[in-house]
Amino acid sequence: MNDEQVSRRLSYLLRHAPGDLGVTLEPGGWAPVQAVLRHLRVPREQLERVVATNNKRRFTLEGGRIRANQGHSVPVDLDLSPAVPPALLYHGTHPGALPAIRREGLRRMSRHHVHLSPDPETARRVGARRGKPVVLTTRAGDMHAAGHVFYLSENGVWLVEVVPPEYLEFPG
């Protein structure tokens, strides 16, 4: 398996199917490295390289444990503390999603949180996964002042339960 395949498989296992590893995620979303290595059948050196070189910094490797920093669809307590967001955060999406977002805002869908980027460039890269990207601006400071709770994951992604449409600015 090449590094990209390991990264994709690791994302799937740690975020969506830890049961395939025969584990229940520990508090913080941690899984034993040995279980991951047994399942992936790759050397620890390759796993360490994948974690260190992942451009989105999706994983944290700490001693004998590993976790995905966010994006889980399985029940997990990521053990994150509330944080004060900057005034503006960004969300990358595709044009087909805009009608629903205008009506309902950003919803977490099958994940634990809505993911927001600290800058438009990162949001553009995220949105480009499904074609031509559209970047939405979130008035996170106003949301926080209104009582919405934000979390900052270890890799710099901002997390929030929902972004109501009144806090979104649409391009054009």
Buried (B, 14 or more C-beta within 10 A) or exposed (E): EEBEEBBEBBBEBBBBEBEEBEBEBBEBBBBBBEBBBEBBEBEEEBBEBBBEEBEBBBBBBEEEBBBBBBBBEBEBEBEBEEEEBEEBBBBBBBEEBBEEBEEEBBBBEEBBBBBBBBEBEBBBBBBEEEEEBBBBBBBBBEBBEEEBEBBBBBBEBBBBBBBBEEBBEEEE
